[in-house]
């Protein structure tokens, strides 16, 4: 349970894939994001469409995995809950930067920022989920304290 951004799309050609990955590498370098590109080696032969990159935009969010299937379709997600509003905004900015590479691009943002650009709404959703997670953690700790003699 956490705020997650689901996204994906369809590229028209391998040229678009190469352009997207080139831009993504540039974007990561410009924003000081760590990244790792999928590369062919002596043990792995890749098909022309088997290209991709993983980006670490923020230490408290999951990596963005930009990998395609053989029809040049991307479908992935990134949990941003623990990175807070700023990390979420960084991911959304990246998605806006890459959307024109796709002939069909979609985003389902559980924080609703993609559609609304409302930072207060995003913050309230992140805070709401954080409170639920804190309540669950507290409940588990209380239950452990109540039952500690049963399990020792």
Order of alpha helices (4+ residues) and beta strands (2+ residues): beta-alpha-beta-beta-beta-beta-alpha-beta-alpha-alpha-alpha
